[in-house]
Amino acid sequence: MRSAGALVWRFADPGRVDVVGEAVDPADIEVLMVHRPRYRDWSWPKGKAEPGEPIVVAAVREVEEETGIAVILGVPLATQRYRLGSGHTKEVHYWVGAPVPAGSVAERLRAPVVPAPRGEIDQIRWARPDAAEAMLTRRGDRRLLSELASHARAGTLLTTAVALVRPGDAAGPGAPGRGGTAQGTAALVRANTDEEALVPPGASTAASGAGAAAPTAGAAAPGAALVRPAAGGEPATSGEGMLSRLGVRRAFDLVELMSAFGVDRAYAARADHARRTLAPWAAAGGGQVLVAEGEAPRGPTTAAGPSHGAAAGAEAARTEEERHGPAAVAAASGLVPPGRRRATGPPAQLAAAADDPRSPQCAEGGDADPQGASASGSVQRDAGASTGSGWAGALVRSLLGRRRGASLVCAPGEALERGIGALRGAMAPNAQGTLPQGLDRAQVVVAHVAHHDGGHAVIAVECHALRTKRTAVPAEGPGEGRPRAHNRSKRPAGPR
């Protein structure tokens, strides 16, 4: 039995402004608790996942059903497992949660919920951690509270997130009956070059960014070559790059995962099906999708000439790695004992390792902070830029330094491997979870990033599946490529 919930927190002082990376005294926060009359106890909001429902979607839905408060999820907490009276084992997944900012993209995309009946939850209460500990009944709930307090003291209660996903399946030409889209069908989205966003056909530019700040290319990534507007709109009758029926379904599935983690900025490869994968999120929530170019920005040049610029940038990145890299951030925040060192080597070797997704120890890229908060200003040329896939690694390293919100990158297989390699290079030595070598089209990887003194480190990673899985199909015959029919009960012949 799978269940999910969250430990939702807020500052006790309503006027206090949250700062990512700031150590917080647990006495300065309040946590959200629920009272269950059936068990006569106080606990954390949680509930069972519906069949096929992603566990993170179940977490935000159950919290809102039981408390009336929509939340976004932060770092994952310890999973609780215990045996029920029926003999079944119950597994409950928890995350750090925070109320959704009013008017945000995540709030607009959240599905309405039916409040829990009073016979299930009859009271909710915000309480200081010391008072909450006295109210909690189960020992496992108190351990979760202790873990939340540890994150507060370590400065990891507030984190950012970077998510990666592959584009949905592209449709075969002229095959609407086999999951494709016939030539001449109206295009799903068109590119708006003025706002650098993807909007639905016929929608106004203002509507695509309503309620959300429109990021510029310069603010989105620290290099003009990384993110540019789409190169013109697609004709309304173009069928190129259309998603298959399975791809369309997964594009809509992706919306609820992006909302659960509060994604407020999205990037797509230039391929049409990558942009269309993010179109439902952009059109329904008013978010913006920036289209990435196929080459990463080059390293800074010096008076010695362009040929020495990359080496100087790599040396600067290595110095920044020692001062502000993942290991330094983890040690400074108390995540790992100080003194554990990362791999070192010649600058060129480190730069190549940073872009190798198979490398167990990767160096930090040293990209500039999009928000202007990072101490590092050097940007290295990605080793895969010449193959057209290196932009993803450079973009992900840039987004890791972003000190607010959550970002998602939609890229094809080879580029996605570069992005995963960039995440691996920023992993803290004892980070929770394991990065996959690659992703299929029904998976999303999410990296939670802690910030400390101008540096950053990935402290937790998780991989989630979308609702829609690939349906089994016959190996051959007229039904090939179509979902297998459900078994129906046989009824006797005659009138019903």
N, C-alpha and C positions, 0 to 999 in steps of 0.2 A: 504494500500500500504506500503510495507516494503522496506526500503532502508538502506544502511550502508556506512560508510566511516571512516576516521581517521584523527586526527590532528598529522601530521608527523613532527618531530622535529629533529634538529641536533645542535651540538655546532657551534657557529659562528667561533671559532678558530679551524681549521681542525686538528691541532696537539694536541688538548686537549683529554685526555683519560677519558672515562666515568667510574665512580665509583659507584657501587650500594649502595644506602643509603646516598649518598652525597647530601646535600642541594645545589641547583643550583639557581643562580640569573637569573630571567627570561631575563634580558638584555643580558645574555651570550649565548642565544640560538636563532635559527631561526626556523620559521615554514613554511610549504609548502602550498601555496595557488594556486588556479586556477581561471582563468577569463572565464566567460561564456558570449559569445557575444550575445546570445539570450536575456539574462536578463540584460546585461551590468553591471555585478556586479562581485566582488571578493568573493569567498567562499572557503569552504573546499572540497577536493575531496570526492565524494560520488556518489552513484547510486543505481538503483533498483536491488533487489535480483531476480534472475531467479526462476521460479517455482521449488520448492523442494530444492533449494540451501540453505545450512546453512548460517546464517546471517554473521558469521565471514569470511566465504569463499567469500561471496559477497563483504565484506569490502576490503579485500586485492586485489581482482580482480579489483574492481572499481578504487581503488587508482592507481594501475599500469596502467590501461587503460587510465586514465586521465592525469597521470604525467609521465609515463614511469619508475617509481621507484617502485621496489618490496619492501614491508615492512612486518614486523612482528608486532603483536599486543601486547600491554601491558594492563594496567588497563582500564576497561570500563569507559566512560564518560557519562554525562547525555544524556538521549534519548530525542530527539526533536520531538514534535508533533504539527502539524498545519493543518488547513483546506485548501484544494485546491479550486480553483474557480469552479471545477466540483461538489463540495460538499463532496468529499471523504476526509478522514483524512489520512495524510501522517505521517509515523513514521520512523524516521531516527536514527539509532544506531551508536554511535561513540566510538572509542577507542583511547588511546594514541598509536601512531605508530612510528616506527624507521626503517630506511633502513636496509634491510637484509644484514648481513655480507657477503662479497664476498667469494664464495667457500664453504658456509655452507650447511648443509643438507637441511635446509629450502629452500635455493635458488635452489638447484638441483631438488627439488620435486615440485616447483611451475609450474603450467600449463602455457603455453604461452598464451598471450592475444593479442587481436586486438586493436591497439590504437584508442582512441576516435577521431572522425572526427573534423576538425578545426571549423566546424560550431557549435560544442558542446563545445569544449575547445580550445581556441586559444592562451592562454598564461599560463605559470606556473611561479611562483616566490617564492624564499626564502626571507623572511622578518623578521626583528626583531619584537617582540610582540607589541611594541608601534606603529610601522609603520603599522603592520597588523591590529591593532584595528581601525586605521583611515581609512583603505581601506575597511574593511568589511561593508557590507550593512545591513545585518539582525542582529537584536538585539540578537537573539538566538545564532548566530555564535560568537558574542562578549562574550556572557556568557560562551561558551565553551572555548574560549581563556583564560578567567579569571580562569576557572577551571584548565586548563593546567598549568597556572602560579602558582596556589596554590599547585599543585603537585610538581612543581619544587622547590618551597621554602620549602616544607615539606620533601624533600628528597625521594619522592615516584614517581618521574618521571621515574626512573629506578627501575624496580622490577624483580623478578623471578617468575616462575610459576611451579605448580605441578598439573598434570592432572591425573585423574583416569578413567578407562574404564573396562568393563567386557569383557571377551573373546567372540569371535563369537560362534554361535551355532555349536556344534559338529555334524558330519554326523552320521546317523544311519548306522549300519553295512550292507553293500551290498545293498544299496538302492539308486543308482544313479538317478533314475527317480523321486524320492521323495525328492530331495535336498541332498541326501547322496552321498557317493563316494564308488565305488566298491573296494573290497579288491584287491590289486595288482596294483592300480593306483600309479604312481610315487609320492613320498613324496614331499610336497610343499617346505620344508626347511630341512636342517640338521644342527646339532650343531657342531661348530668348537671349540674344547676345547683349542686350543692354543690362539686364539684371544678373547675367551669368547663372541663370537657373533654368530648370526644366519645368514647364507649365503645361497644363492640358490644352489641347487645341481649342481656340476661341476664348480662353481665359485671359483676363487682363493681367498686366505685369504687377499692378498693385495687389491683386488678389493673391498672387503666388507668394508674396512676402508679408501678408497681413499679419500683424501681431508679432512679427519677428524681425530683428535687425537683419538687413541684407549685407552679408559679408562681402568684402571686395576680394579680388584675387590676391592683392598684396597682404591682406589680413589673414587670408586662408592658409597661406603657406609662405615661408620666408624666401621665396625666389620666384621672380616673374615667370621663369620657364617651367615651373612646376604646375601651376594651375592657370588656365586661360579660359575665356568664354568658349562656348561651343562654336564651331565654324559654320554658322548659318543654320537656319531652320530646315526641317525635312518637309518635303511636299506632303500635302494632306493625303495623297493616295499612294504614298510609298509603302511597299511591303518589305523592304530590306531591313534586316535586323529585328524583325518582329519576334516576340516571344511565343513559344509553343503554349498550348493550353496548360501544361504542367508548369512551365515557366511563369505564366501569368498568375497561376494559383499561388506559387511560392513567393512571387513579388508581393502579393497581398498578405501572405503569412508573415513576411519580414516586417511589416508595419508594427505588429504587436510586440515583437522583440525589440525593435528600435525604440518604441515608446516605453517599454519596461526599464530600459537603461538610460532613458532621457537623451537619446541622440538628438543633437540640435544642429549638426553640420555633417553633410555627406559629400563624398567625392566618388566619381565614377571614371572608369577608363573611357577612351574615346569611342570604343565599340558601341554600336547602337543598342545591343541587348543589355549592356551594362547600365546604360542610362535608363532604359525602360524598366529595368529591375527596381530602380529607386523611384520611378514615377508615381506609384500609388502613395508612397510616403510624402513626396513633395506636393502632390496635387491635393490630397486630403488634409494634410496638416499645415500647409503653407510654408514648409521647409524649402531649402534651396540645395540644389545639387550642382557642385562645381565639377567641371570636366577637366581631367588632368591631361597634360601633354605627355608625350612619350619619352622625354629625356629629362634627367635630373639636372639641377643647376651645377655649374662647375665651381671648383674651389676658388678662394680668393687669390688674387695675384699680388705680387710685391714688387718693389723697385727692381728686383733681380730679373723680372720678366715673367711672362705667363708660364714658362716651362717649370719654374720653381714654385708657382702658386699652389699646386696640389700638394706638394711635399710640405710646404709651410702650413697649409690647412690641416694636413694629417697630424703634424707635430703639435699644433695648437689643440686639436681634438684629443690627442693622447694626454696632454696636460690637463685638459678639462675633465677627462675620464677619471684621472686620479683624484681630482678635487671634488667633482660633482657627479661622477658616474653612478651607476646603480649600486655598486658595492659600498661606495661612500655614503650614499643616501640611506641605504639599509642600515649601516652601522650607526649613523648619526641619529636615526629615528628609533634605535633600539631593536630593529628587526633581526639583526644578526650580530654576533660578537665582532668588535673591531679587529682589524688585523688580517682578515681574509682578503686575499688579493685576486684580481682577475688576471687573465692571460695578458702578457705583454710581448712586445716584439718590435721589429722595424715598422715605421709608419706605414709603408706600402703594404706590408703583410697584414697589419691590423685593419687597414682600410678594406682589403680584399676579404678578410674574415668577417667583417661587419655585414657584408652583403651575401654571405654564404649561408643558406638556411640549414645546411647540414653541419655547420660548425658548432661544437658544444660550447665553446667560449668565444664570444664575439665582442668586438670593441664598439663603444658608443660612437655614433656618427657626428655628434657635436653640432647638430643643426640649430639655427637660431629659433628662439621662441616666437610663435605667431603672435602672442600677446605682449611681447616685449619684456618678459619677466625673466627669461633665462640668461645666465651669465655667459653662455657660449654663443659666439657669433660666427663660427666657421661652418661652412657647408662643403662636404666632400662630394666629389663626383662618384656616383654609384658604379660599381664594376660591371653591372649589367645594363648600363644605359645604352651601350652600343647595340644591344639586342632588342631594345624597345621595351624591356621589362623593368629596368632599374628605377624608373620613376616611382614605383610603388614603395620600394625600400626607403628612398629619400623622403617621400611624403609621410610615411608612417613614422620615421624618426623625427620629422618635424612636428607631427601631431602629438607625439609623446611629451613634448615640452609645453603643450597647451595647458594652461592652468585653470580652465573653466569648462564644464560641460563634457559631452561625449561626442566622439566623431566615428563615422563609419566609412570604410573604403570598399568599393565594389570593383574587383579586378579579376581578370581571367587567370588561369592556373599558374603560368610561369611568373607573372607579376605578383600574384598572391604569395608565392613561395618567397619572393624577395621581401614582401611585407612581413611574413612570419619570421624570416631571418632577422629583420630589424627589431621585432619584438623580442626575439631570443637574445639579441645583443643587449637589451635593456633589462633583462631579467635579474632580479635580486637573487643572491646565492641560495636563499631558502624560500623562494617564491612558491606560493600554493598553486597546485595544478601543473599540468604538463602541456606544452604546446605540441600540436600535431605537425607532422611533416607536410601535410596538405589537407585540403578540405574538399568534400564533395558539394554538390549544388544544394543540398538540403541542410547544410550546417553553417553555423556562425561561430566564430571564435571571438571572445571578448577579453581584453586585457585591462586590468585595473592598475592605474598608475599613481604612485605616491610621489609627492614633491617635497623637497627640503633644501633650503638655502640655495636656490637656483638650479639644483639638480633634480633628477627624477629617476624612478625605478619601477619596473613592473613587479608588483607584489602578489598578484593573483591572476590566473587565467582560467577561463571556463569555455567549454564548447557545448553549444546547444543545437538541437535539431529543430527544423521547422515542422509545422503541423503536417504538411502534405509530403508523404513519402512516395517514392516511385511505386506504382501499382504493378504487381506481377502480371505478365502477359504471356500468352501461349508462345511456344518456340516457333510455331509455323502455322499456316492456315489463314483463312479469311479474317480471323479475329486478331491477327498479329498487330501489335502497336496500340491496341485498345484495352481499357481496363477489363479485367475478368469479371463476368457477371456474378452478382451475389446469388447464393443458393436460395431458392425459394421453396417453401413447403409445398408438397404435392397435394392438390385438392381433388376430390372426386368430380367426375364429369357431371354436367348438369347445371341448372340455374343456381345462382348464389342468393 
